[in-house]
Amino acid sequence: MKTLLAEGFTVMATGGTHSFLNEQGLPVAFVKKVLEGRPHIVDAMKNGEVQLVINTTEGKQSLQDSFSLRRTALMMKIPYYTTTAGALAASQAIGAIKAGDLDVRPIQDYAH
């Protein structure tokens, strides 16, 4: 999250994630889960307030609860990451693009 915040993103988080990130000193906005009533994260996505989704879920209930979130991300063409490793890679790529440090090379160039 630090990388995204440093790149100028506003970060929204639900419940426990919001509390954890705020305890770490990160300025994160609170947003409700869909089941917690409106306005919620899907509303924010449909309103164009969300450009990137990081949704790490654990357990069967969490996966079921996040169905509308995943569907909205797909329909609105919002990039969606389900692991912290994927989110970190995306954050680093955004930073590299903004810094102009991104280049494309064949994978064979890395095998020396």
TORMILUM-11801 format. One record per residue: x, y, z of N, C-alpha, C, O, CB in turn; residue number from 1. Coordinates in pm, whole numbers. Glycine has a CB too. Layout:
! TORMILUM-11801
<n.px->X; n.py->Y; n.pz->Z; ca.px->X; ca.py->Y; ca.pz->Z; c.px->X; c.py->Y; c.pz->Z; o.px->X; o.py->Y; o.pz->Z; cb.px->X; cb.py->Y; cb.pz->Z; seq->NUM>
...
//
This chain:
! TORMILUM-11801
<n.px->81; n.py->-119; n.pz->0; ca.px->0; ca.py->0; ca.pz->0; c.px->86; c.py->126; c.pz->0; o.px->49; o.py->229; o.pz->-57; cb.px->-92; cb.py->-1; cb.pz->118; seq->1>
<n.px->200; n.py->116; n.pz->65; ca.px->288; ca.py->233; ca.pz->69; c.px->326; c.py->278; c.pz->-71; o.px->333; o.py->398; o.pz->-99; cb.px->415; cb.py->202; cb.pz->150; seq->2>
<n.px->351; n.py->182; n.pz->-160; ca.px->390; ca.py->215; ca.pz->-297; c.px->276; c.py->287; c.pz->-368; o.px->299; o.py->388; o.pz->-435; cb.px->428; cb.py->88; cb.pz->-375; seq->3>
<n.px->154; n.py->237; n.pz->-353; ca.px->40; ca.py->300; ca.pz->-418; c.px->15; c.py->440; c.pz->-362; o.px->-14; o.py->533; o.pz->-437; cb.px->-85; cb.py->215; cb.pz->-401; seq->4>
<n.px->26; n.py->454; n.pz->-232; ca.px->9; ca.py->586; ca.pz->-171; c.px->116; c.py->683; c.pz->-220; o.px->88; o.py->800; o.pz->-246; cb.px->13; cb.py->576; cb.pz->-18; seq->5>
<n.px->240; n.py->634; n.pz->-231; ca.px->350; ca.py->718; ca.pz->-280; c.px->328; c.py->762; c.pz->-425; o.px->375; o.py->868; o.pz->-466; cb.px->483; cb.py->644; cb.pz->-268; seq->6>
<n.px->257; n.py->680; n.pz->-501; ca.px->228; ca.py->713; ca.pz->-641; c.px->106; c.py->803; c.pz->-655; o.px->67; o.py->838; o.pz->-767; cb.px->205; cb.py->586; cb.pz->-721; seq->7>
<n.px->47; n.py->842; n.pz->-543; ca.px->-65; ca.py->936; ca.pz->-546; c.px->-203; c.py->873; c.pz->-545; o.px->-303; o.py->943; o.pz->-560; cb.px->-53; cb.py->1019; cb.pz->-666; seq->8>
<n.px->-210; n.py->742; n.pz->-527; ca.px->-339; ca.py->676; ca.pz->-520; c.px->-406; c.py->705; c.pz->-387; o.px->-339; o.py->722; o.pz->-285; cb.px->-324; cb.py->525; cb.pz->-540; seq->9>
<n.px->-537; n.py->711; n.pz->-388; ca.px->-616; ca.py->711; ca.pz->-265; c.px->-653; c.py->566; c.pz->-243; o.px->-703; o.py->500; o.pz->-334; cb.px->-744; cb.py->806; cb.pz->-274; seq->10>
<n.px->-630; n.py->516; n.pz->-124; ca.px->-657; ca.py->376; ca.pz->-94; c.px->-781; c.py->367; c.pz->-7; o.px->-793; o.py->438; o.pz->92; cb.px->-536; cb.py->309; cb.pz->-24; seq->11>
<n.px->-874; n.py->278; n.pz->-45; ca.px->-993; ca.py->248; ca.pz->33; c.px->-981; c.py->106; c.pz->83; o.px->-927; o.py->19; o.pz->15; cb.px->-1124; cb.py->267; cb.pz->-51; seq->12>
<n.px->-1031; n.py->82; n.pz->203; ca.px->-1027; ca.py->-54; ca.pz->257; c.px->-1149; c.py->-78; c.pz->345; o.px->-1208; o.py->15; o.pz->400; cb.px->-897; cb.py->-77; cb.pz->338; seq->13>
<n.px->-1186; n.py->-204; n.pz->355; ca.px->-1298; ca.py->-242; ca.pz->440; c.px->-1249; c.py->-284; c.pz->577; o.px->-1132; o.py->-320; o.pz->595; cb.px->-1380; cb.py->-355; cb.pz->375; seq->14>
<n.px->-1338; n.py->-280; n.pz->673; ca.px->-1321; ca.py->-327; ca.pz->810; c.px->-1183; c.py->-349; c.pz->865; o.px->-1110; o.py->-255; o.pz->896; cb.px->-1388; cb.py->-447; cb.pz->821; seq->15>
<n.px->-1146; n.py->-477; n.pz->878; ca.px->-1021; ca.py->-515; ca.pz->942; c.px->-899; c.py->-463; c.pz->868; o.px->-800; o.py->-423; o.pz->930; cb.px->-1012; cb.py->-663; cb.pz->954; seq->16>
<n.px->-904; n.py->-464; n.pz->736; ca.px->-791; ca.py->-414; ca.pz->657; c.px->-774; c.py->-265; c.pz->681; o.px->-661; o.py->-216; o.pz->695; cb.px->-812; cb.py->-442; cb.pz->505; seq->17>
<n.px->-884; n.py->-193; n.pz->686; ca.px->-880; ca.py->-49; ca.pz->714; c.px->-815; c.py->-23; c.pz->850; o.px->-726; o.py->62; o.pz->862; cb.px->-1023; cb.py->12; cb.pz->711; seq->18>
<n.px->-859; n.py->-95; n.pz->951; ca.px->-803; ca.py->-78; ca.pz->1086; c.px->-654; c.py->-109; c.pz->1088; o.px->-575; o.py->-32; o.pz->1143; cb.px->-876; cb.py->-169; cb.pz->1186; seq->19>
<n.px->-615; n.py->-220; n.pz->1027; ca.px->-474; ca.py->-260; ca.pz->1025; c.px->-388; c.py->-155; c.pz->957; o.px->-285; o.py->-115; o.pz->1011; cb.px->-459; cb.py->-395; cb.pz->953; seq->20>
<n.px->-429; n.py->-109; n.pz->839; ca.px->-348; ca.py->-12; ca.pz->765; c.px->-339; c.py->122; c.pz->839; o.px->-234; o.py->186; o.pz->838; cb.px->-406; cb.py->10; cb.pz->625; seq->21>
<n.px->-448; n.py->164; n.pz->902; ca.px->-444; ca.py->287; ca.pz->980; c.px->-350; c.py->273; c.pz->1100; o.px->-279; o.py->367; o.pz->1134; cb.px->-584; cb.py->326; cb.pz->1028; seq->22>
<n.px->-350; n.py->156; n.pz->1164; ca.px->-258; ca.py->131; ca.pz->1276; c.px->-113; c.py->139; c.pz->1230; o.px->-25; o.py->171; o.pz->1310; cb.px->-286; cb.py->-6; cb.pz->1339; seq->23>
<n.px->-87; n.py->109; n.pz->1103; ca.px->48; ca.py->116; ca.pz->1047; c.px->83; c.py->259; c.pz->1005; o.px->191; o.py->283; o.pz->952; cb.px->61; cb.py->21; cb.pz->928; seq->24>
<n.px->-9; n.py->353; n.pz->1027; ca.px->15; ca.py->492; ca.pz->994; c.px->-14; c.py->527; c.pz->849; o.px->30; o.py->632; o.pz->801; cb.px->155; cb.py->526; cb.pz->1025; seq->25>
<n.px->-86; n.py->441; n.pz->779; ca.px->-117; ca.py->467; ca.pz->639; c.px->-254; c.py->534; c.pz->628; o.px->-352; o.py->485; o.pz->685; cb.px->-113; cb.py->335; cb.pz->556; seq->26>
<n.px->-262; n.py->645; n.pz->555; ca.px->-389; ca.py->716; ca.pz->542; c.px->-482; c.py->646; c.pz->444; o.px->-470; o.py->663; o.pz->322; cb.px->-365; cb.py->861; cb.pz->498; seq->27>
<n.px->-572; n.py->567; n.pz->497; ca.px->-661; ca.py->484; ca.pz->416; c.px->-805; c.py->521; c.pz->447; o.px->-843; o.py->533; o.pz->563; cb.px->-635; cb.py->333; cb.pz->441; seq->28>
<n.px->-885; n.py->540; n.pz->342; ca.px->-1027; ca.py->570; ca.pz->358; c.px->-1105; c.py->442; c.pz->387; o.px->-1066; o.py->334; o.pz->342; cb.px->-1083; cb.py->640; cb.pz->233; seq->29>
<n.px->-1213; n.py->453; n.pz->461; ca.px->-1298; ca.py->339; ca.pz->492; c.px->-1409; c.py->326; c.pz->387; o.px->-1466; o.py->427; o.pz->345; cb.px->-1359; cb.py->352; cb.pz->634; seq->30>
<n.px->-1438; n.py->204; n.pz->347; ca.px->-1550; ca.py->175; ca.pz->258; c.px->-1618; c.py->48; c.pz->309; o.px->-1551; o.py->-45; o.pz->354; cb.px->-1504; cb.py->159; cb.pz->108; seq->31>
<n.px->-1750; n.py->46; n.pz->303; ca.px->-1826; ca.py->-70; ca.pz->351; c.px->-1819; c.py->-186; c.pz->252; o.px->-1805; o.py->-166; o.pz->131; cb.px->-1972; cb.py->-31; cb.pz->376; seq->32>
<n.px->-1829; n.py->-307; n.pz->307; ca.px->-1850; ca.py->-425; ca.pz->224; c.px->-1994; c.py->-420; c.pz->175; o.px->-2077; o.py->-350; o.pz->233; cb.px->-1821; cb.py->-558; cb.pz->303; seq->33>
<n.px->-2024; n.py->-493; n.pz->69; ca.px->-2158; ca.py->-492; ca.pz->11; c.px->-2264; c.py->-531; c.pz->115; o.px->-2370; o.py->-469; o.pz->121; cb.px->-2165; cb.py->-587; cb.pz->-109; seq->34>
<n.px->-2235; n.py->-632; n.pz->194; ca.px->-2333; ca.py->-680; ca.pz->292; c.px->-2354; c.py->-584; c.pz->408; o.px->-2444; o.py->-604; o.pz->489; cb.px->-2289; cb.py->-813; cb.pz->344; seq->35>
<n.px->-2271; n.py->-480; n.pz->418; ca.px->-2282; ca.py->-385; ca.pz->529; c.px->-2372; c.py->-266; c.pz->496; o.px->-2391; o.py->-178; o.pz->579; cb.px->-2144; cb.py->-335; cb.pz->568; seq->36>
<n.px->-2427; n.py->-263; n.pz->376; ca.px->-2518; ca.py->-156; ca.pz->338; c.px->-2451; c.py->-51; c.pz->251; o.px->-2330; o.py->-54; o.pz->229; cb.px->-2575; cb.py->-91; cb.pz->460; seq->37>
<n.px->-2530; n.py->41; n.pz->204; ca.px->-2485; ca.py->142; ca.pz->110; c.px->-2443; c.py->270; c.pz->181; o.px->-2491; o.py->297; o.pz->291; cb.px->-2593; cb.py->173; cb.pz->9; seq->38>
<n.px->-2356; n.py->347; n.pz->121; ca.px->-2277; ca.py->318; ca.pz->2; c.px->-2166; c.py->218; c.pz->34; o.px->-2108; o.py->221; o.pz->143; cb.px->-2217; cb.py->448; cb.pz->-55; seq->39>
<n.px->-2138; n.py->129; n.pz->-60; ca.px->-2038; ca.py->24; ca.pz->-38; c.px->-1938; c.py->23; c.pz->-153; o.px->-1944; o.py->107; o.pz->-242; cb.px->-2105; cb.py->-113; cb.pz->-24; seq->40>
<n.px->-1846; n.py->-72; n.pz->-149; ca.px->-1736; ca.py->-77; ca.pz->-245; c.px->-1785; c.py->-91; c.pz->-389; o.px->-1728; o.py->-28; o.pz->-478; cb.px->-1645; cb.py->-192; cb.pz->-211; seq->41>
<n.px->-1887; n.py->-170; n.pz->-413; ca.px->-1937; ca.py->-185; ca.pz->-550; c.px->-1996; c.py->-53; c.pz->-600; o.px->-1980; o.py->-19; o.pz->-717; cb.px->-2043; cb.py->-298; cb.pz->-557; seq->42>
<n.px->-2063; n.py->21; n.pz->-513; ca.px->-2113; ca.py->153; ca.pz->-551; c.px->-1997; c.py->244; c.pz->-593; o.px->-2005; o.py->314; o.pz->-693; cb.px->-2192; cb.py->217; cb.pz->-434; seq->43>
<n.px->-1890; n.py->241; n.pz->-515; ca.px->-1772; ca.py->323; ca.pz->-546; c.px->-1711; c.py->283; c.pz->-680; o.px->-1667; o.py->369; o.pz->-757; cb.px->-1666; cb.py->310; cb.pz->-434; seq->44>
<n.px->-1709; n.py->153; n.pz->-708; ca.px->-1656; ca.py->106; ca.pz->-836; c.px->-1743; c.py->155; c.pz->-952; o.px->-1690; o.py->204; o.pz->-1052; cb.px->-1648; cb.py->-48; cb.pz->-837; seq->45>
<n.px->-1874; n.py->143; n.pz->-937; ca.px->-1966; ca.py->185; ca.pz->-1043; c.px->-1965; c.py->337; c.pz->-1062; o.px->-1995; o.py->386; o.pz->-1171; cb.px->-2108; cb.py->138; cb.pz->-1010; seq->46>
<n.px->-1930; n.py->411; n.pz->-957; ca.px->-1922; ca.py->557; ca.pz->-965; c.px->-1789; c.py->606; c.pz->-1021; o.px->-1767; o.py->727; o.pz->-1029; cb.px->-1945; cb.py->617; cb.pz->-828; seq->47>
<n.px->-1700; n.py->514; n.pz->-1058; ca.px->-1572; ca.py->553; ca.pz->-1114; c.px->-1470; c.py->597; c.pz->-1012; o.px->-1371; o.py->662; o.pz->-1047; cb.px->-1591; cb.py->660; cb.pz->-1212; seq->48>
<n.px->-1491; n.py->564; n.pz->-886; ca.px->-1401; ca.py->604; ca.pz->-778; c.px->-1289; c.py->503; c.pz->-754; o.px->-1199; o.py->529; o.pz->-674; cb.px->-1480; cb.py->622; cb.pz->-650; seq->49>
<n.px->-1293; n.py->390; n.pz->-823; ca.px->-1196; ca.py->283; ca.pz->-802; c.px->-1129; c.py->249; c.pz->-935; o.px->-1197; o.py->222; o.pz->-1034; cb.px->-1265; cb.py->156; cb.pz->-741; seq->50>
<n.px->-995; n.py->250; n.pz->-937; ca.px->-921; ca.py->217; ca.pz->-1059; c.px->-845; c.py->86; c.pz->-1048; o.px->-794; o.py->36; o.pz->-1148; cb.px->-826; cb.py->327; cb.pz->-1092; seq->51>
<n.px->-836; n.py->30; n.pz->-929; ca.px->-759; ca.py->-92; ca.pz->-905; c.px->-817; c.py->-160; c.pz->-782; o.px->-845; o.py->-94; o.pz->-682; cb.px->-607; cb.py->-61; cb.pz->-886; seq->52>
<n.px->-837; n.py->-292; n.pz->-788; ca.px->-892; ca.py->-366; ca.pz->-676; c.px->-790; c.py->-470; c.pz->-629; o.px->-735; o.py->-545; o.pz->-709; cb.px->-1026; cb.py->-433; cb.pz->-713; seq->53>
<n.px->-767; n.py->-472; n.pz->-499; ca.px->-687; ca.py->-576; ca.pz->-436; c.px->-779; c.py->-641; c.pz->-334; o.px->-817; o.py->-579; o.pz->-235; cb.px->-553; cb.py->-518; cb.pz->-369; seq->54>
<n.px->-815; n.py->-766; n.pz->-360; ca.px->-911; ca.py->-834; ca.pz->-274; c.px->-857; c.py->-971; c.pz->-237; o.px->-878; o.py->-1068; o.pz->-310; cb.px->-1049; cb.py->-846; cb.pz->-344; seq->55>
<n.px->-789; n.py->-978; n.pz->-127; ca.px->-736; ca.py->-1106; ca.pz->-80; c.px->-840; c.py->-1165; c.pz->15; o.px->-870; o.py->-1107; o.pz->119; cb.px->-596; cb.py->-1090; cb.pz->-8; seq->56>
<n.px->-894; n.py->-1279; n.pz->-22; ca.px->-999; ca.py->-1341; ca.pz->58; c.px->-950; c.py->-1472; c.pz->117; o.px->-864; o.py->-1540; o.pz->61; cb.px->-1125; cb.py->-1366; cb.pz->-26; seq->57>
<n.px->-1006; n.py->-1505; n.pz->232; ca.px->-977; ca.py->-1632; ca.pz->295; c.px->-1108; c.py->-1697; c.pz->334; o.px->-1193; o.py->-1633; o.pz->397; cb.px->-884; cb.py->-1615; cb.pz->420; seq->58>
<n.px->-1125; n.py->-1820; n.pz->297; ca.px->-1244; ca.py->-1894; ca.pz->337; c.px->-1357; c.py->-1886; c.pz->237; o.px->-1364; o.py->-1795; o.pz->155; cb.px->-1291; cb.py->-1844; cb.pz->468; seq->59>
<n.px->-1445; n.py->-1984; n.pz->246; ca.px->-1556; ca.py->-1998; ca.pz->154; c.px->-1652; c.py->-1879; c.pz->161; o.px->-1697; o.py->-1830; o.pz->58; cb.px->-1631; cb.py->-2127; cb.pz->182; seq->60>
<n.px->-1684; n.py->-1834; n.pz->281; ca.px->-1779; ca.py->-1723; ca.pz->297; c.px->-1725; c.py->-1595; c.pz->235; o.px->-1799; o.py->-1521; o.pz->170; cb.px->-1811; cb.py->-1701; cb.pz->444; seq->61>
<n.px->-1597; n.py->-1567; n.pz->256; ca.px->-1536; ca.py->-1447; ca.pz->198; c.px->-1542; c.py->-1450; c.pz->46; o.px->-1567; o.py->-1348; o.pz->-17; cb.px->-1392; cb.py->-1433; cb.pz->244; seq->62>
<n.px->-1519; n.py->-1566; n.pz->-12; ca.px->-1526; ca.py->-1579; ca.pz->-158; c.px->-1668; c.py->-1554; c.pz->-208; o.px->-1687; o.py->-1486; o.pz->-309; cb.px->-1478; cb.py->-1718; cb.pz->-201; seq->63>
<n.px->-1766; n.py->-1608; n.pz->-139; ca.px->-1905; ca.py->-1585; ca.pz->-179; c.px->-1942; c.py->-1439; c.pz->-163; o.px->-2011; o.py->-1383; o.pz->-248; cb.px->-1999; cb.py->-1673; cb.pz->-96; seq->64>
<n.px->-1898; n.py->-1376; n.pz->-54; ca.px->-1930; ca.py->-1237; ca.pz->-28; c.px->-1869; c.py->-1144; c.pz->-132; o.px->-1922; o.py->-1035; o.pz->-156; cb.px->-1882; cb.py->-1197; cb.pz->111; seq->65>
<n.px->-1758; n.py->-1184; n.pz->-193; ca.px->-1690; ca.py->-1096; ca.pz->-287; c.px->-1732; c.py->-1117; c.pz->-432; o.px->-1670; o.py->-1061; o.pz->-523; cb.px->-1542; cb.py->-1115; cb.pz->-274; seq->66>
<n.px->-1836; n.py->-1198; n.pz->-454; ca.px->-1881; ca.py->-1224; ca.pz->-591; c.px->-1915; c.py->-1095; c.pz->-665; o.px->-1870; o.py->-1075; o.pz->-778; cb.px->-2002; cb.py->-1317; cb.pz->-590; seq->67>
<n.px->-1995; n.py->-1008; n.pz->-604; ca.px->-2036; ca.py->-885; ca.pz->-672; c.px->-1917; c.py->-793; c.pz->-696; o.px->-1914; o.py->-719; o.pz->-795; cb.px->-2143; cb.py->-811; cb.pz->-591; seq->68>
<n.px->-1819; n.py->-797; n.pz->-608; ca.px->-1698; ca.py->-718; ca.pz->-626; c.px->-1620; c.py->-767; c.pz->-748; o.px->-1578; o.py->-686; o.pz->-832; cb.px->-1609; cb.py->-726; cb.pz->-499; seq->69>
<n.px->-1601; n.py->-897; n.pz->-759; ca.px->-1530; ca.py->-954; ca.pz->-874; c.px->-1604; c.py->-928; c.pz->-1003; o.px->-1544; o.py->-891; o.pz->-1104; cb.px->-1510; cb.py->-1105; cb.pz->-855; seq->70>
<n.px->-1735; n.py->-947; n.pz->-1001; ca.px->-1817; ca.py->-927; ca.pz->-1121; c.px->-1812; c.py->-780; c.pz->-1166; o.px->-1798; o.py->-752; o.pz->-1285; cb.px->-1963; cb.py->-969; cb.pz->-1095; seq->71>
<n.px->-1822; n.py->-689; n.pz->-1073; ca.px->-1818; ca.py->-547; ca.pz->-1108; c.px->-1682; c.py->-509; c.pz->-1164; o.px->-1673; o.py->-433; o.pz->-1260; cb.px->-1852; cb.py->-460; cb.pz->-985; seq->72>
<n.px->-1576; n.py->-561; n.pz->-1105; ca.px->-1441; ca.py->-534; ca.pz->-1156; c.px->-1430; c.py->-582; c.pz->-1301; o.px->-1375; o.py->-511; o.pz->-1386; cb.px->-1333; cb.py->-602; cb.pz->-1068; seq->73>
<n.px->-1482; n.py->-698; n.pz->-1329; ca.px->-1478; ca.py->-752; ca.pz->-1465; c.px->-1561; c.py->-666; c.pz->-1560; o.px->-1514; o.py->-630; o.pz->-1668; cb.px->-1531; cb.py->-897; cb.pz->-1466; seq->74>
<n.px->-1681; n.py->-634; n.pz->-1521; ca.px->-1771; ca.py->-556; ca.pz->-1608; c.px->-1721; c.py->-413; c.pz->-1630; o.px->-1740; o.py->-357; o.pz->-1738; cb.px->-1910; cb.py->-552; cb.pz->-1547; seq->75>
<n.px->-1657; n.py->-355; n.pz->-1529; ca.px->-1608; ca.py->-217; ca.pz->-1538; c.px->-1464; c.py->-210; c.pz->-1589; o.px->-1406; o.py->-102; o.pz->-1601; cb.px->-1619; cb.py->-148; cb.pz->-1402; seq->76>
<n.px->-1406; n.py->-329; n.pz->-1617; ca.px->-1267; ca.py->-339; ca.pz->-1665; c.px->-1168; c.py->-275; c.pz->-1568; o.px->-1078; o.py->-201; o.pz->-1607; cb.px->-1254; cb.py->-273; cb.pz->-1802; seq->77>
<n.px->-1187; n.py->-306; n.pz->-1440; ca.px->-1099; ca.py->-258; ca.pz->-1334; c.px->-1000; c.py->-371; c.pz->-1302; o.px->-1043; o.py->-481; o.pz->-1269; cb.px->-1180; cb.py->-215; cb.pz->-1205; seq->78>
<n.px->-870; n.py->-345; n.pz->-1309; ca.px->-773; ca.py->-449; ca.pz->-1274; c.px->-801; c.py->-503; c.pz->-1133; o.px->-832; o.py->-427; o.pz->-1041; cb.px->-628; cb.py->-393; cb.pz->-1282; seq->79>
<n.px->-789; n.py->-635; n.pz->-1117; ca.px->-831; ca.py->-702; ca.pz->-995; c.px->-722; c.py->-801; c.pz->-953; o.px->-688; o.py->-891; o.pz->-1030; cb.px->-967; cb.py->-775; cb.pz->-1013; seq->80>
<n.px->-668; n.py->-786; n.pz->-834; ca.px->-562; ca.py->-873; ca.pz->-784; c.px->-611; c.py->-945; c.pz->-660; o.px->-678; o.py->-886; o.pz->-574; cb.px->-432; cb.py->-792; cb.pz->-752; seq->81>
<n.px->-578; n.py->-1074; n.pz->-651; ca.px->-627; ca.py->-1155; ca.pz->-540; c.px->-517; c.py->-1199; c.pz->-444; o.px->-546; o.py->-1266; o.pz->-344; cb.px->-697; cb.py->-1276; cb.pz->-594; seq->82>
<n.px->-392; n.py->-1163; n.pz->-472; ca.px->-283; ca.py->-1199; ca.pz->-382; c.px->-200; c.py->-1076; c.pz->-350; o.px->-197; o.py->-980; o.pz->-428; cb.px->-194; cb.py->-1310; cb.pz->-446; seq->83>
<n.px->-134; n.py->-1078; n.pz->-236; ca.px->-47; ca.py->-966; ca.pz->-201; c.px->72; c.py->-960; c.pz->-295; o.px->121; o.py->-851; o.pz->-325; cb.px->1; cb.py->-978; cb.pz->-55; seq->84>
<n.px->120; n.py->-1074; n.pz->-342; ca.px->232; ca.py->-1075; ca.pz->-437; c.px->191; c.py->-1009; c.pz->-569; o.px->268; o.py->-930; o.pz->-625; cb.px->280; cb.py->-1220; cb.pz->-463; seq->85>
<n.px->72; n.py->-1039; n.pz->-617; ca.px->23; ca.py->-977; ca.pz->-739; c.px->3; c.py->-828; c.pz->-723; o.px->35; o.py->-750; o.pz->-812; cb.px->-107; cb.py->-1042; cb.pz->-782; seq->86>
<n.px->-50; n.py->-788; n.pz->-608; ca.px->-71; ca.py->-646; ca.pz->-581; c.px->62; c.py->-572; c.pz->-573; o.px->74; o.py->-459; o.pz->-622; cb.px->-149; cb.py->-628; cb.pz->-451; seq->87>
<n.px->162; n.py->-633; n.pz->-511; ca.px->294; ca.py->-571; ca.pz->-502; c.px->356; c.py->-556; c.pz->-641; o.px->411; o.py->-451; o.pz->-673; cb.px->387; cb.py->-655; cb.pz->-413; seq->88>
<n.px->346; n.py->-660; n.pz->-723; ca.px->400; ca.py->-653; ca.pz->-859; c.px->331; c.py->-542; c.pz->-939; o.px->397; o.py->-467; o.pz->-1011; cb.px->384; cb.py->-788; cb.pz->-931; seq->89>
<n.px->200; n.py->-532; n.pz->-926; ca.px->126; ca.py->-427; ca.pz->-997; c.px->169; c.py->-289; c.pz->-948; o.px->189; o.py->-197; o.pz->-1029; cb.px->-26; cb.py->-444; cb.pz->-977; seq->90>
<n.px->184; n.py->-274; n.pz->-818; ca.px->227; ca.py->-145; ca.pz->-760; c.px->365; c.py->-106; c.pz->-810; o.px->389; o.py->10; o.pz->-846; cb.px->227; cb.py->-153; cb.pz->-607; seq->91>
<n.px->456; n.py->-202; n.pz->-813; ca.px->591; ca.py->-174; ca.pz->-861; c.px->591; c.py->-141; c.pz->-1010; o.px->667; o.py->-55; o.pz->-1054; cb.px->683; cb.py->-294; cb.pz->-834; seq->92>
<n.px->507; n.py->-207; n.pz->-1087; ca.px->497; ca.py->-178; ca.pz->-1230; c.px->443; c.py->-38; c.pz->-1253; o.px->490; o.py->33; o.pz->-1342; cb.px->407; cb.py->-281; cb.pz->-1299; seq->93>
<n.px->344; n.py->2; n.pz->-1175; ca.px->289; ca.py->138; ca.pz->-1186; c.px->399; c.py->239; c.pz->-1157; o.px->412; o.py->339; o.pz->-1229; cb.px->170; cb.py->158; cb.pz->-1089; seq->94>
<n.px->476; n.py->215; n.pz->-1053; ca.px->587; ca.py->304; ca.pz->-1020; c.px->690; c.py->311; c.pz->-1131; o.px->740; o.py->419; o.pz->-1162; cb.px->654; cb.py->260; cb.pz->-892; seq->95>
<n.px->723; n.py->197; n.pz->-1191; ca.px->821; ca.py->193; ca.pz->-1300; c.px->771; c.py->267; c.pz->-1422; o.px->847; o.py->339; o.pz->-1487; cb.px->854; cb.py->47; cb.pz->-1337; seq->96>
<n.px->644; n.py->251; n.pz->-1454; ca.px->586; ca.py->322; ca.pz->-1569; c.px->590; c.py->472; c.pz->-1545; o.px->629; o.py->548; o.pz->-1634; cb.px->441; cb.py->276; cb.pz->-1594; seq->97>
<n.px->551; n.py->515; n.pz->-1426; ca.px->549; ca.py->659; ca.pz->-1396; c.px->690; c.py->718; c.pz->-1397; o.px->709; o.py->834; o.pz->-1433; cb.px->483; cb.py->684; cb.pz->-1260; seq->98>
<n.px->789; n.py->637; n.pz->-1359; ca.px->928; ca.py->686; ca.pz->-1356; c.px->996; c.py->673; c.pz->-1492; o.px->1106; o.py->723; o.pz->-1511; cb.px->1008; cb.py->609; cb.pz->-1252; seq->99>
<n.px->931; n.py->607; n.pz->-1586; ca.px->989; ca.py->588; ca.pz->-1718; c.px->1097; c.py->481; c.pz->-1720; o.px->1179; o.py->478; o.pz->-1811; cb.px->1046; cb.py->718; cb.pz->-1768; seq->100>
<n.px->1098; n.py->393; n.pz->-1620; ca.px->1201; ca.py->290; ca.pz->-1608; c.px->1159; c.py->155; c.pz->-1663; o.px->1222; o.py->54; o.pz->-1634; cb.px->1239; cb.py->275; cb.pz->-1463; seq->101>
<n.px->1056; n.py->151; n.pz->-1741; ca.px->1006; ca.py->25; ca.pz->-1791; c.px->1054; c.py->1; c.pz->-1933; o.px->1039; o.py->87; o.pz->-2020; cb.px->853; cb.py->22; cb.pz->-1785; seq->102>
<n.px->1113; n.py->-115; n.pz->-1955; ca.px->1151; ca.py->-152; ca.pz->-2090; c.px->1109; c.py->-296; c.pz->-2115; o.px->1080; o.py->-371; o.pz->-2021; cb.px->1305; cb.py->-134; cb.pz->-2112; seq->103>
<n.px->1106; n.py->-334; n.pz->-2240; ca.px->1064; ca.py->-467; ca.pz->-2278; c.px->1183; c.py->-539; c.pz->-2340; o.px->1249; o.py->-487; o.pz->-2430; cb.px->943; cb.py->-462; cb.pz->-2376; seq->104>
<n.px->1208; n.py->-660; n.pz->-2288; ca.px->1317; ca.py->-742; ca.pz->-2340; c.px->1270; c.py->-886; c.pz->-2351; o.px->1180; o.py->-928; o.pz->-2278; cb.px->1444; cb.py->-732; cb.pz->-2250; seq->105>
<n.px->1329; n.py->-961; n.pz->-2442; ca.px->1294; ca.py->-1103; ca.pz->-2450; c.px->1338; c.py->-1175; c.pz->-2322; o.px->1437; o.py->-1137; o.pz->-2260; cb.px->1359; cb.py->-1169; cb.pz->-2575; seq->106>
<n.px->1265; n.py->-1277; n.pz->-2285; ca.px->1296; ca.py->-1352; ca.pz->-2163; c.px->1436; c.py->-1414; c.pz->-2170; o.px->1499; o.py->-1435; o.pz->-2067; cb.px->1191; cb.py->-1461; cb.pz->-2139; seq->107>
<n.px->1485; n.py->-1443; n.pz->-2291; ca.px->1617; ca.py->-1501; ca.pz->-2308; c.px->1727; c.py->-1408; c.pz->-2256; o.px->1833; o.py->-1454; o.pz->-2215; cb.px->1641; cb.py->-1534; cb.pz->-2455; seq->108>
<n.px->1702; n.py->-1278; n.pz->-2257; ca.px->1801; ca.py->-1182; ca.pz->-2208; c.px->1828; c.py->-1198; c.pz->-2058; o.px->1932; o.py->-1154; o.pz->-2009; cb.px->1755; cb.py->-1041; cb.pz->-2237; seq->109>
<n.px->1736; n.py->-1260; n.pz->-1986; ca.px->1751; ca.py->-1278; ca.pz->-1842; c.px->1823; c.py->-1407; c.pz->-1807; o.px->1855; o.py->-1429; o.pz->-1690; cb.px->1616; cb.py->-1277; cb.pz->-1775; seq->110>
<n.px->1851; n.py->-1492; n.pz->-1905; ca.px->1907; ca.py->-1625; ca.pz->-1879; c.px->2060; c.py->-1627; c.pz->-1894; o.px->2116; o.py->-1735; o.pz->-1915; cb.px->1846; cb.py->-1726; cb.pz->-1973; seq->111>
<n.px->2126; n.py->-1516; n.pz->-1884; ca.px->2272; ca.py->-1514; ca.pz->-1900; c.px->2340; c.py->-1548; c.pz->-1771; o.px->2463; o.py->-1552; o.pz->-1765; cb.px->2320; cb.py->-1379; cb.pz->-1948; seq->112>
//
